[in-house]
Amino acid sequence: MSDDPQAYIDDMARSRGYVLDYHKVMAKHDFPVLQAANGLVSAAYLDQRRLDRRTKELIFIVSLTVIRASKGHIQSHIRVALDLGVSPEEILEAIEIALPEAGIVAFQAGFDAWREVVGADGLEPTVAVHEGGRGA
């Protein structure tokens, strides 16, 4: 990675497949802390060790769902997983793991992020029903 903030953020985008807003702002306003934080992320997530990148993306998607991260953050990892060849169904199955441990509310956050990225739609009832929104 470069010592030039612009080159660094470009390298981050290439290696991760995404950058978050805080990465962009930190590159400009506190570059040393961004470098330090990115070093930890590289060691735990980006560097090839035992788990492949597809598996790491699924783990990230589930963990972000469980902690109710922002939709955009979850979606960035969903997009990278899709780019790596993970199927929409595999991603949904991973998100469903959040149900027993984190509950329906956390699951719905991940599910909504997934639904928007993959363009999933559902079936509409053919009987009279009150609209429940995106809740349970």
Summary of the structure (lengths in Angstrom):
residues: 136
radius of gyration: 17.4
end to end distance: 45.1
largest distance: 61.9
contacts: 338
relative contact order: 0.10
helix: 68%
strand: 0%
